[in-house]
Amino acid sequence: MRFRLESEVKVNLEGNHALLAGHTFEHEIATAADLGILGSLDINRGDPLLGWDTDQFPVDLYSMTLAMYHVIQAGGLGQGGMNFDAKVRRQSIEPEDLLHPHIGGVDMCARAFLTAAKIHEEGRLAEIVGARYAGWNLPENQAMLAGMESLDAITARSEERNLNPQPRSGQQEHLENLINRYL
Ligand SMILES: [Mn+2]
């Protein structure tokens, strides 16, 4: 932020690095998109049982579908692209061991993209998420989000309105089942 270079550069996110940072790939994609710095993607995976960067080829349709969903929600990668940055495991020593992961990885990414496009087009997930956070669309809450309101002003308004928010279900299991119906 110091040199204002955030509008000059974009980030290259990697599935395995997200895992190593304790994040999901889709979380990093959505965060970068929100910050306007989504650039390109290294489409690989790590091993959740290991603590290092194995850069394996992607195989998980569920997580890749969520990653592609957020790429689509972000309006695509623009000038960025996708790169496997992946290698086969050490015991895969035959020439054909190189073919299987490339073919399977590309096919799986294509399938994830088509699945994500369907989720995006039908809009049910976005509708439920949108309703969950609809309160942020109120002008005073947009102002709060934009950092244009002081903590004192927010406190005064909350006390004046005698706010008493009630918990509402996040519908997590419903949403998990919704995603699975597309796979
Ligand atoms: Mn890596």
Residues whose N, C-alpha, C, O or C-beta is under 5 A from the ligand:
A	BS01	MN	N16 D53 D55
